[in-house]
Every structure is written in C-alpha cells, then in structure tokens.
Amino acid sequence: MTLEGKNIGYVFTGSFCTFRKSIEELKKIVDLKANVIPIMSFNSYNLDTKFGKAEDFIKEIEEVTGNKIIHTIQDAEPIGPKHMTDIMIVAPASGNTMAKLANDIIDTPAVMAVKSHLRNGNPLVIAPSTNNGLGGNAENIGKLLNRANYYFVPFKQDNPITKPRSIVFDSSYIIKTLECALDGEQIEPILL
C-alpha cells in the first residue's frame, strides 16, 4: 500500500543516537506525500545531548513535516478519538518506551499517542533502539511482538563487541515496514 495521502503519526523517543537516521527517513515519507504528525516524548522534546540540541531537532522536524510537534499528554490523547492517524511509527523506540508499552504505563506524550492511536485498531510500527534489547528489555519486546496491530522495523545487534545486548533498527526498512503494516503484514526478516 502506498503512503501517499496517509496520516502518519511519527513518534520520537529518547534513543538520541538514531535521530539523524530517523529524520532522514521522515523526509522521504513526506516526499511520498504523506501527512506526518510529529510527536515527541518529554525527554526527546526537552533534552540536549551529544547528538544535538533539542531545539534544533524540533525546528527541523516541524519544518520537514509542516506540523507542530505534539509534546504533551493532553495534546496526544485526542489522536484516537479524532481519528488523526491511519498508522503510527515510533522511531526510535527506546527501551524505556517499549517497556512502558509492554506494561501499559501511559505517562508520556509518546505512549499516550500510541495508546490513543491503537484504540482505532490501526497499525503501529516499532523501530527498536536500545542498549538492553538482548537483556532485560527482551521480555518487553517479546510481549509487543505478540500483540495485535504491532509491527516491527527489522533490527539487529548494534555492536556485538562493545555493546553485546544493544539492538538498533535498520532505517532503510522504515518505509517498507509502514507499507506492509498498512496491509496487515509484518516485513521479514524481523531480525537481521
């Protein structure tokens, strides 16, 4: 299925090292004539890191999408009731965010946006990026893999030598994963 004309919620959470790759794919999605609604967790909206300043990321994302970023729980809650999104992607999906989703902890704009979106039975795409994906967070990923309407961007070990439990999504699969999820299919392989 094509992304043209689709309303896509695009959620950024705190795995800052993958923001640049995610934003490059966001630009491609906009070029495909999708309407992208940007959403950021509290931390991704407010924290400066060695990977960049929050205000610079905010400015770029809003310029690319032409939409203001949803960054409060109050503004994220109406996404479902107002049928604002056809599909949503969390890219990057931090280990913290995946743990909250797996255990129904709804305390950030990111997870509220997901919860609200899912009430309509629409697909949710997860692009995991966590230093503990093959450790403590593996259980949470397993829970999400078994949930209806959840689809995963293929991911792999980040650096098996220096970060043996770290996983990261392959950004080149974001668009294909979105297209497949709209057809109700999980892109394969899920683990590269």
C-alpha positions as a printed Julia matrix, in Angstrom:
192×3 Matrix{Float64}:
   0.0     0.0    0.0
   1.26    3.48  -0.79
   1.88    6.12   1.87
   0.51    8.93  -0.3
  -2.35   10.7    1.44
  -1.93    8.7    4.66
  -1.93   10.42   8.05
   1.14    9.09   9.81
   1.93    9.7   13.47
   5.72    9.8   13.79
   6.93    9.42  17.37
  10.46   10.19  18.59
  11.59    8.79  21.94
  14.89    9.05  23.79
  17.31    6.96  21.76
  19.02   10.11  20.53
  21.82    8.36  18.64
  19.31    7.34  15.93
  17.54   10.69  15.49
  19.52   11.64  12.38
  18.71    8.35  10.59
  15.08    8.62  11.6
  14.76   12.21  10.39
  16.24   11.26   7.0
  13.51    8.62   6.6
  10.9    11.12   7.81
  11.92   13.4    4.92
  11.39   10.55   2.44
   7.94    9.84   3.88
   6.96   13.49   3.45
   8.3    13.36  -0.13
   5.89   10.45  -0.73
   3.07   12.93   0.02
   2.07   11.57   3.41
   0.78   13.94   6.09
   3.09   13.41   9.05
   2.04   14.35  12.57
   5.22   14.58  14.67
   5.12   13.51  18.32
   7.92   13.58  20.88
   8.35   12.13  24.35
   9.14   14.52  27.19
  12.85   13.66  27.04
  13.21   13.82  23.28
  11.49   17.22  23.26
  13.47   18.72  26.14
  16.95   17.2   26.39
  20.12   18.37  24.69
  22.6    15.53  24.15
  25.93   14.92  22.46
  23.86   14.07  19.36
  22.27   17.51  19.11
  20.2    20.21  20.75
  16.5    19.6   21.32
  15.52   22.96  19.81
  17.43   22.14  16.6
  15.68   18.77  16.23
  12.3    20.37  16.97
  12.83   23.09  14.38
  13.95   20.61  11.7
  11.1    18.14  12.32
   8.48   20.89  12.25
   9.96   22.37   9.06
  10.07   18.97   7.33
   6.52   17.98   8.29
   4.88   21.41   8.22
   3.18   20.46  11.51
   3.75   21.43  15.13
   5.08   18.65  17.34
   2.7    17.09  19.83
   4.69   17.05  23.07
   2.17   16.94  25.91
  -0.05   14.16  27.19
  -3.08   16.43  26.82
  -2.38   17.05  23.13
  -1.64   13.36  22.43
  -4.83   11.97  23.98
  -7.25   13.16  21.2
  -5.3    11.34  18.43
  -7.57    8.29  18.61
 -10.93    9.92  19.3
 -10.35   12.4   16.46
  -9.08    9.64  14.1
  -5.98   11.72  13.35
  -3.74    8.83  12.23
  -4.01    5.92   9.8
  -0.74    4.43  11.04
   1.83    5.38  13.65
   5.56    4.7   13.94
   7.81    5.03  16.97
  11.28    5.62  15.53
  13.35    5.41  17.61
  11.53    3.3   20.16
  13.71    3.4   23.26
  13.85    0.52  25.71
  12.05    2.69  28.25
   9.19    3.38  25.84
   8.88   -0.27  24.8
   8.79   -1.3   28.48
   6.01    1.19  29.14
   4.02   -0.03  26.12
   4.51   -3.68  27.11
   3.23   -2.97  30.61
   0.54   -0.37  29.81
   2.26    2.52  31.58
   0.86    5.65  29.97
   2.8     8.6   31.38
   4.43   10.4   28.43
   3.14   12.05  25.26
   4.73    9.23  23.23
   2.95    6.36  24.96
  -0.31    8.31  25.23
  -0.18    8.91  21.47
   0.33    5.18  20.86
  -2.46    4.18  23.27
  -4.84    6.68  21.71
  -3.94    5.63  18.17
  -4.37    1.91  18.91
  -7.93    2.34  20.16
  -8.97    2.51  16.49
  -7.3    -0.79  15.6
  -4.82    0.88  13.26
  -1.27   -0.42  12.79
   1.61    0.64  14.99
   5.21    0.27  13.8
   8.05   -0.04  16.32
  11.66    0.77  15.37
  13.61   -0.5   18.39
  16.8     1.17  19.56
  18.01    0.17  23.0
  21.22   -0.83  24.72
  19.33   -3.57  26.57
  17.27   -5.2   23.81
  19.0    -8.56  24.23
  18.99   -8.22  28.02
  16.24   -7.08  30.36
  14.19   -5.49  27.6
  13.98   -8.7   25.53
  10.91   -9.75  27.53
   9.13   -6.48  26.71
   9.97   -6.79  23.02
   8.61  -10.33  23.1
   5.33   -9.08  24.58
   4.98   -6.44  21.88
   5.81   -8.89  19.09
   2.75  -10.9   20.13
   0.29   -8.0   20.24
  -2.28   -7.32  17.58
  -1.56   -4.32  15.34
   2.13   -4.12  16.33
   4.72   -4.36  13.54
   8.49   -4.1   13.84
  11.07   -2.45  11.62
  13.79   -5.1   11.14
  16.52   -4.7   13.74
  19.93   -6.13  14.5
  22.67   -6.13  17.08
  24.17   -2.68  17.26
  27.77   -3.54  18.14
  28.29   -7.09  19.45
  31.79   -6.34  20.75
  31.32   -3.2   22.84
  27.52   -3.34  23.33
  26.57   -7.04  23.27
  22.93   -6.5   24.37
  22.25   -3.46  22.19
  19.87   -3.57  19.23
  19.01   -0.96  16.61
  16.51   -0.74  13.78
  17.62   -0.66  10.15
  16.29    2.7    8.95
  16.32    1.6    5.3
  13.33   -0.63   6.12
  11.09    2.06   7.66
   9.05    2.87   4.55
   8.67   -0.77   3.52
   7.59   -1.7    7.06
   4.97    1.07   7.06
   3.63   -0.07   3.68
   3.46   -3.72   4.78
   1.84   -2.82   8.12
  -0.91   -0.94   6.28
  -1.62   -4.25   4.51
  -1.55   -6.11   7.85
   1.77   -7.83   7.15
   4.99   -8.0    9.15
   8.02   -7.39   6.93
  10.51  -10.26   7.09
  13.0   -10.9    8.43
  12.25   -9.09  11.66
  15.77   -9.68  12.98
  18.64   -9.08  10.58
